[in-house]
Structures are given as C-alpha cells and as structure tokens.
Amino acid sequence: MQDLQIPNGYFQLLNMYLLQQGMDIFALPFLAQHQTQLRHVLSLPIDSQSTYSFFLEVIELTRQHLHCPELVLEMARLIRPEHFGVLGYMASRSNSVAEALHNIIRFSRLVIDGAAVIPMQMLHQDKKIYLSWPLHDARYAMINELTSACMAHLAKQIFPASLQLLSMQFAHIPQMARYHYEKFFGCEVGFGHAQYSFVISSDSLDLKSELADPSLMQLLLRQAEEAIASKPRYENLDQHIHMRVAEYLRVQKSVPKIEQIANELHVSARTLQRQLNDLNSSFKKIVEMERMKRCEQLLQQDIPLTDIAMQLGYSDQSALARAYKAYSGQTLLRRKQQLKASAEP
C-alpha cells in the first residue's frame, strides 16, 4: 500500500509538545534509532510533507513511553495555522466558515496526500452540515484523530465566539478513554460510524471571521493552486475513482455524475474522461461495476429489489435485473436465492 504523505507541521507539533514537557526530542532514548530521520524532517519547511508510517512509529513510541494515551489531543491544543501550511493560512483568512470549508475540501491534498485518500465531502441534512470522509485503513486511525482534533481546535481560534461543533463522529473504535475525546471536542463524540464527520449547524456557514483578509487570500489561492498543480497525478487514477463512486453508492445512496468526481479532482469532466480512456477505462464502466458490487452487498441484507434499484439509480427493478444479468450472466432472483441459501445454517 502506498504510504500517506502528512504535513511536517505534525512533527513540529510533537516537538513543541515535548519541549513544553521539558524534553528534548533528540535526547530521548526511546527515539534514539530515529534521530537521523527526525533531524532531517524537522529541518524541512513546515509546509512540506513526510511519510505517515514514520510519524506513526514515532508517535506510538512516544505515547507508550510517556504513558500518555491522549497524546494526539494534547498535541492538537498547540495547533497554529502554519502547521497546515498554506491551507492553514487560507482557513484563517477566509471571509466565512463556508469559504474556509470550500478551501479545505479543494486543497486537502496539501495537508494529507496519497492515492488512497478520498476527498472530504460537505453534506446538508436536517439543518446540519456534515464534513465527512471515509476510513481508508484501520492503521490510519491515529492520523484521523490528530487531523480532526487540529481542525476543531484551529476552528475555535478562527471563529472563537460563534462556531459550535454539534458532534464529532469517528469511523474507528476509541483509542483512549471516551472522557478525553468529550473533554477536548466539547460535544457528543461517537465511534464506529460509517465515516468520519464534523457536524455543525447549517447556520454556521455564514459566520464571518475577524481575521478575514481578501487581498492576502488572492495570493494564498494562487499559491495553493500552483502547489496542487505541481503534485503528480495518481498512477492508480482508475482505482481512486472506483473508491469514490463506491463511497457515493454506500453513503449517499446515489450515483455520482462525472462532473462531481472531476470537480473533486480539480479537473474538467472532459480531462477526466480522457485520462480514463488512456487507461482503457471509462467513467460509465466504473459506475456499472461499482453498482454491481454494491448490488451484491445489498442482496445479502434482505432489502427489497425495488429499493436496491432505487439506491443504485436504476429506473425500476426490471432495469436493475437486466443490468445484473448482463454483468454476471445469471438472474437477479437466482443470485438472491443463492445468497439466502448460503446464509442459512
């Protein structure tokens, strides 16, 4: 699995925390074998990126030897915009919560990058806003906790009096006592959800920042666009889109349009289709394959076929049945019977 790239600002946060505890990161015996690499990373620009696997090993060793299960939350209390690089400055200088969230979604690769990363999505539901993203892999639980905590704490600095986090939802199981989470986030915190989500009131989108600086934002925007443009295109673009379409089908129960996926990748729909053509693929093929995969999952849940058809974007049950027969060579009813029989004791 290709390693994630995370901000060197996170290494700086760890160093700041240790200094507050009166410790020199370069003199800790349990980190002795990592001194050379730590010195290198901490000498790099704060807005550059390093590998997550190294950071995870360092954090786990530190948490274990300091007997501090809540280490990532303590680190997050020290967050400043510069730890997120240009995106942190953009968030702090945005005119409103809505503008800050738009920039976070658009330029998230500048903070955490990797082929397995699926961009955050902002969903409106029942007067609430969900800023959500999936669990990529169980070993990424720590980085999801740290990033969530850093974002929440930085948001309180930018919008100190008005922005309220209604709840925080984690896709993984608790990594420490629940008390630590609730004390830090100051709201209801849940675990084992289908995806990670910040939940805020929809009224919060219009909240203004006292630090807004439109002129500086224009400079930061150009800098962020240039930084994104310089990043390499994922070699497994096809796989990335498969993951994104599957996420739409599973979480939003809808079929995405190519324009939606292209917008998330910051390219035109025509460019995305051309890139897929170069890989001997197409958006239509990907959607159909993921529809069938999701159909298999739903068939095992004893959901009526009409409901499955609706979730997968087919006009009716007959259209779903034709698509499934063309995909698998067997009828939808026959497959459902097979799955039911295999589930019986």
N, C-alpha and C positions, 0 to 999 in steps of 0.2 A: 504494500500500500504506500502510495506517495505521501511523504510527510507534509504536515501543515507548516506554513510559514507564519510566525507570530511576531508582534512588534518587539523590537529591542527595548522599548519602553517598559515592557513587563519585567525584564531583567533589572532595569533601573529601579522599578518599584520594589523588587525583592531586596536590592542593595540598600534602598532607603529605609526599609523596614528593619533590616539587620543593624544599620547604623543607629536607628532610634533605640534599639535594644543594647547598644554599646558593643556591637560585634563587628569585626572586620571580615567581610566575605572572603577575603584572600588568606585569612589566617585560621579558618575553621577546619579542623582535622577531617571531619566527615566529607568535606568538599575538596580535599587535597588532590584527588585524582582528576578533578575537573578544573584546576586552577588556570591552566594554559588557555583552555577554551573560554572560560569565564572572562579572563582578562581581554581576550580578543573581542568577545561580544560587547562587553562594557566600554570598549574603546571605539565602537562603531557609532554612527549617528543614531540618535534616539528614534528616528522615524524609519530606520531600515528594519529588516526582518531577519530572523534566525529560525532554526528548526524547532518544532514543538517537542520532539522526542527528548532533546537535550534539556529543555526547560522543565519538562515533566519529571525527569530523573532528578534534577536539582531540587525542585520543589518537594518531591516525595522524601528525599533525604533530609531536607531542612525540617519539614513537618514532623518527621519521625524523631529526629534528634532533639528538637526543641519541645517535643510533646505538645504541639500546637495544632490540633485538628482544624481550627478556624483560620489557619494561616492566610489563605487567599482572601478572606474577608478583611483581615487586618491590613493586608497589602492594599486592598481596594480603597481603604479610607485615605490613602495617600495620593490618590489619582489626581493628576492635573491634565489640562488639555494636551500639553506637549507629549505625554506618554502615548497618545494616539496619533501623534504626528500631525500632518496637515488636516486630517479628518477631525481630530480633536479641536483644532483651532476653528474649523468651519462650523462645528457644532456650537462652539462657544460664541461665535459671532453671527450666528443665524438670527434672522428677524423674529422667528416664531418657532414653536415646537414643531409645527408642520414642516417648515423648511429644514429644520435640523434633522428630522426623521427621513425626509426625502434624500438628503445628502448622505446620511448613514447607510441607507439602502443602496444608493447608487455607487458609493465609493467604498463599500465594505472590504473589498479586496486589498485596500491599502492598510488594513489592520490585520485581518486574518485571511490568508490566501492558500489555495490548494484545489486540486481537481475534484476532491470530494465535497467541497463546500457548496452548499446551495444558498443563494442569497436570501436575506430576510424578506418577509412579506408583511405588508400592513393591511389588516382586515378590519372592516367596520361591522360590528354586530351588537344590536341592542344598546345603542348609545355608548358602546365601549370600543376602544381601539386595541387591537391585538397586534403587537410587533412580534412576529413569530419566525422560527426557523427549526428544522428537524434535528434529531440526534443522528450524527453521521456515523459514530462508532462509540462503543462504551468507553474506550480509553480517552475520549475527548471530554469526559465529564468535568475534569478539573478546569480546562480552558473555557468551557461554557460557564462554569460558576464564576471564574475570575472576570471574564468579559462582562457578564451580566451585572456583577457587583460594581465593576468600574463604571459601566454605563449609568447605572442607577445613581451612584454617588456623584458622578460628574453632572448629571441632570439636576441634582439638588443644588449644585453650585451655580449653574447657569440660570435656573428658574427657582430660586430659593423659597419664595413665599407661596407659590401658586400651584406648581406641578405636583400632583399626588399620584403615587403608584397604588392602584386598586388591589392588584395581586400579582404575584410572580409565580410562574408555572415552570417546573423543570421536567425534562423528559427522563432523567435518570433518578436513581434512588438517592436518599440523603447520604452525603459524605461525612457528615458530622451531626451533632445533636440539633434537632429542629429549632431549639431555642436560639442558636446562633444566627440562623437564617432570619427568623422573625424579628430579632433584635436589630439586625443590620438593615433589612429592607423596610421594616416598619409597616408591614402589611401581611395579609394572608399569603402563605407560601405553600405550594402543593408540589407533589412529586409523582413520577410515573405517568405523566401526561403524554399525549400523542406527539407533542412537540414542545419546544421552549416558547414561552410567551411573556412579554411585558404587557400588562393590562392597565390601561389608563382610560379616563373618561374622554369621550369624543369632544367635550367642551375644551379639553386641554390643548387641542390643535391650534387654537387661535391665540394662546398665551404668548405674550411678547417678552423678549429678552432685553434687559437694561444694557447688555454688552453688545447689542447689535451694531455692526459696522459694515454697511453696504459696500463702501469703496474697497475695504480690505477683502470682503467676500468675493469680489470680482477677481482679485489677484489670486486668492486661495483656490477659487474654482478653476482657473486656468492651470494652476499648478497641479491640482488633483487630476484634471483631465489628461495632462501630459504624463503624469505618473502612471495612470491606468493604461494609457496608450503604449507605454514602454514595456508593459508586462507581456510576457509571452502568452500566446493563445494555448489553451489546454490541448494537449495531444489527444486526449480522450474526450473530445467535444461530444461525440455521439453518446458516450456513457453519461456524461453530465446532463444532457438533455433528457435521456431516459429517466434519470433520477428525478429531474424537475417535473416531468409530466406525471410520473408515478406519485409524486407528492401532491400535485393538484388533485388527482383522482382519489387519493386516500383521505386527504384532509379537507379539501374544499368540495369534494364530490362533484367535480365539474371537469370538463375537457378544456385545457388551455388553448388559446389561439397562438399561432406562431409569432404574432406581433407582441404578445405578452412576454414570451420567453426571450425574444430578440431584445425587447426593451430592458429586461433584467440583465442581459449580457452586454447592453450598451452598443448594439449593432442594429442595422436595419434588418427587416424581415427578409429582404432580397439577399443581403450579405449572408445571413444565417443559412438560408436555403442553399446558396452557392457553396458554402463551407461544407454542408452536409452532402451535397452532390459530389464534392471532391472525395468524400469518404464512402462513396457508393451507398448513401443512405438518403433519407428524406424525412421531413417532419411528419408527413402523413403515415409513413411506415412505422415510425417510432410511436406515434399516438395509438395506432391499431395494436401494436404489440403490447404496449402497456395496458391498454383496455382489456386485452385478453388475459393478461397476468392478473389484473385486478378482478376480473370476472371469476377466475379460478378461486381467488380468496373469498369473494362474496358468496360463491356457491357453497362453500363449506360452512357458512354462517346461517344457513336456512332462511335466507332473505328471499321474498317473492321475486320471481323473474321480472315482473313489471318494474319493481323498484330497482333491480340491478340495471335494467335497461336505461332507466331514467338517470341513475347515478353516472352511468358511463356515456351519457349523451346520445343515446340512440332514440329514434322516434317512437319505437314501441318494442314489444317483446319479439316480434317477428324479425325485425331488423337486427336485433341482437343475435337471434338464433342463426340467421343467415351468415352473419359475420363470424360467429363461433365455428360454424360448420366449415366455412372456407379456411379458417385458421387451423383447426385441429383435425378435420376430417371426420368428426363424429358429431352427433346432435347434442344440443344443449341439455335436453332432458336425459339422454343416456349418460352424459357426464355427471349430472347431478345425482342420478341413481347410483353410479359407481362410488362417488364420494360419500354418499349416505351409507352405503353398504360397508365401505372400508372403516367408517367411524363407529359402526356397531360392534359391541363386544363379542 
